[in-house]
Amino acid sequence: MTEPGLSGFGHPGTFINDVQPKDDQLYMDQDQLLQEYGMRASLFQLRFAMSMMHTVINRPSLWVEEYEERLEVPSDRQQVILAAHPVVKIVQASGRYAYGRRDRRTVNQVNYDYLAALAVFGSPPRFTEINPEQIELYPPTGECWLPTGFFLINYTQVQIKYLAGYTNIPARAKTAMANIINEVCAKGVGDRTSYQVGKVKRGFSSATFVTQDTYALLDPFIARALF
């Protein structure tokens, strides 16, 4: 496995993946595929299957990668959920306060108004550093419980950089990869639904390389927007 790479970030909850998997990043090589699933495949087919998997799970890799998210903190809560998991480590975090609705004016436990403080300081809301060690993390689900900020009120928005992924690829992910390779071998490189040569006729019930069974195998790894 290579060192974690920095993934881009597009629409909220969407991780950009435009990097072709390399041979040293394969979830299993040709020998493992033959030994565990009795299948033969080229390196091209292995890389193609991984690319299809990444399209479904909405993340650049299942290996440990570095992600960065900007999340809205729910009102009256100090909890956010990271999209990619399991989370290995929170690398960096910051938070800021913002102007809320007029009927939900932000005050702390001693009834101190943050908007009044902004009026005195004459400063717009800015991100301030949060000590990652003060964030309580549940790695399997990516749930984060945030500390209280400087003004003893809840953050409105946080930005978190973290590492997430697997050091050992789960068996169900390898099975999904084998399923995609099987579909590729059966259908070829095109989205063919049927063809006929003489008396030989073939048709496909699915117009995709990712079947429902494969999607079910990949479902736990999908990175979703949770706000």
JOHUPE-V542171 format. One record per residue. RES is the residue in one letter. PHI is phi in whole degrees, -180 to 180 (* if undefined). PSI is psi in whole degrees, -180 to 180 (999 if undefined). OMEGA is omega in whole degrees, -180 to 180 (* if undefined). Layout:
# JOHUPE-V542171
RES_PHI_PSI_OMEGA ; RES_PHI_PSI_OMEGA
This chain:
# JOHUPE-V542171
M_*_137_179 ; T_-83_172_179 ; E_-67_151_-180 ; P_-58_140_178 ; G_-109_162_-179 ; L_-88_122_179 ; S_-92_147_177 ; G_-78_172_-179 ; F_-137_123_-178 ; G_-106_-119_177 ; H_-64_156_-178 ; P_-52_124_179 ; G_84_6_-178 ; T_-118_120_178 ; F_-97_128_-178 ; I_-75_135_177 ; N_-135_104_179 ; D_-128_25_-179 ; V_-112_126_178 ; Q_-70_130_179 ; P_-58_138_179 ; K_-92_164_-177 ; D_-62_-34_-179 ; D_-82_2_178 ; Q_-110_6_-178 ; L_-65_142_178 ; Y_-70_-28_171 ; M_-158_147_-178 ; D_-91_-176_-176 ; Q_-64_-38_180 ; D_-67_-41_178 ; Q_-65_-40_178 ; L_-61_-41_179 ; L_-70_-41_-177 ; Q_-71_-42_-174 ; E_-89_-30_-174 ; Y_-125_-1_178 ; G_65_31_-177 ; M_-122_149_174 ; R_-113_140_-179 ; A_-153_155_176 ; S_-84_166_176 ; L_-62_-35_177 ; F_-59_-45_-179 ; Q_-67_-36_177 ; L_-64_-46_-180 ; R_-67_-38_179 ; F_-64_-42_179 ; A_-62_-40_178 ; M_-65_-40_178 ; S_-62_-41_177 ; M_-64_-41_177 ; M_-61_-44_-178 ; H_-65_-32_176 ; T_-64_-39_-179 ; V_-74_-45_-174 ; I_-83_-7_173 ; N_63_39_177 ; R_-151_156_-174 ; P_-71_-22_-178 ; S_-172_160_171 ; L_-90_-14_173 ; W_-67_168_179 ; V_-65_120_-180 ; E_-129_163_177 ; E_-97_129_180 ; Y_-123_160_175 ; E_-142_127_-178 ; E_-129_148_171 ; R_-114_119_-171 ; L_-123_142_172 ; E_-83_132_179 ; V_-87_123_180 ; P_-56_146_-180 ; S_-60_137_179 ; D_63_25_177 ; R_-133_155_174 ; Q_-124_43_-174 ; Q_-137_135_172 ; V_-133_162_180 ; I_-125_123_180 ; L_-76_146_-173 ; A_-73_-40_-177 ; A_-99_133_179 ; H_-151_163_5 ; P_-72_145_-179 ; V_-87_128_180 ; V_-87_-43_-176 ; K_-164_143_171 ; I_-91_120_-175 ; V_-87_-44_-175 ; Q_-153_147_180 ; A_-149_150_175 ; S_-151_157_-179 ; G_-142_163_177 ; R_-149_161_176 ; Y_-101_150_179 ; A_-138_167_180 ; Y_-76_122_180 ; G_-92_-173_176 ; R_-66_154_-178 ; R_-64_-28_180 ; D_-87_0_178 ; R_-133_56_-179 ; R_-66_133_-171 ; T_-79_119_175 ; V_-132_158_179 ; N_-97_-166_-175 ; Q_-67_-24_180 ; V_-104_21_174 ; N_64_33_178 ; Y_-91_129_-174 ; D_-88_121_-179 ; Y_-68_-34_179 ; L_-63_-35_177 ; A_-66_-37_178 ; A_-65_-40_178 ; L_-63_-38_179 ; A_-63_-36_180 ; V_-75_-45_-177 ; F_-75_-22_-179 ; G_63_37_-176 ; S_-128_138_175 ; P_-73_164_179 ; P_-60_131_179 ; R_-129_158_176 ; F_-77_133_175 ; T_-119_149_-175 ; E_-68_140_174 ; I_-116_132_178 ; N_-68_116_-178 ; P_-57_-28_-179 ; E_-69_-18_179 ; Q_-88_-4_178 ; I_-91_123_177 ; E_-84_122_-173 ; L_-118_138_170 ; Y_-111_99_-170 ; P_-56_-42_-175 ; P_-60_-35_-177 ; T_-107_-10_-179 ; G_77_17_179 ; E_-75_133_-180 ; C_-125_129_174 ; W_-104_121_-171 ; L_-91_149_174 ; P_-76_165_177 ; T_-77_144_-177 ; G_-80_-171_-174 ; F_-60_-38_-177 ; F_-89_12_179 ; L_61_31_174 ; I_-128_163_-175 ; N_-72_144_174 ; Y_-67_150_175 ; T_-91_-36_-177 ; Q_-146_142_179 ; V_-130_153_175 ; Q_-125_123_-173 ; I_-128_130_173 ; K_-108_130_-173 ; Y_-151_165_174 ; L_-105_134_180 ; A_-146_147_178 ; G_140_-168_-175 ; Y_-119_141_171 ; T_-86_-22_173 ; N_-128_122_-176 ; I_-69_128_-180 ; P_-62_153_-177 ; A_-62_-36_-178 ; R_-67_-30_176 ; A_-70_-39_177 ; K_-66_-38_178 ; T_-64_-41_177 ; A_-62_-41_178 ; M_-63_-43_178 ; A_-64_-38_178 ; N_-62_-43_-180 ; I_-65_-42_178 ; I_-61_-40_178 ; N_-62_-42_178 ; E_-66_-40_179 ; V_-63_-43_179 ; C_-65_-34_-178 ; A_-78_-36_-173 ; K_-102_-15_-175 ; G_81_-164_-176 ; V_-89_-9_-178 ; G_-102_169_179 ; D_-94_55_-175 ; R_-76_136_177 ; T_-101_-27_177 ; S_-167_154_171 ; Y_-157_162_-177 ; Q_-141_130_175 ; V_-127_108_-176 ; G_64_-120_179 ; K_-96_1_-179 ; V_-92_124_-179 ; K_-134_134_-180 ; R_-129_146_176 ; G_-143_154_-179 ; F_-120_133_-179 ; S_-78_-18_-179 ; S_-123_141_-179 ; A_-98_24_-179 ; T_-142_158_176 ; F_-81_-15_-179 ; V_-103_101_-179 ; T_-78_173_178 ; Q_-63_-39_178 ; D_-63_-42_179 ; T_-66_-42_179 ; Y_-61_-39_178 ; A_-64_-36_178 ; L_-67_-35_-176 ; L_-88_-12_-174 ; D_-54_-41_-179 ; P_-65_-17_-176 ; F_-97_-3_-175 ; I_-70_132_175 ; A_-89_119_-176 ; R_-120_149_173 ; A_-76_131_-175 ; L_-121_50_175 ; F_-153_999_*
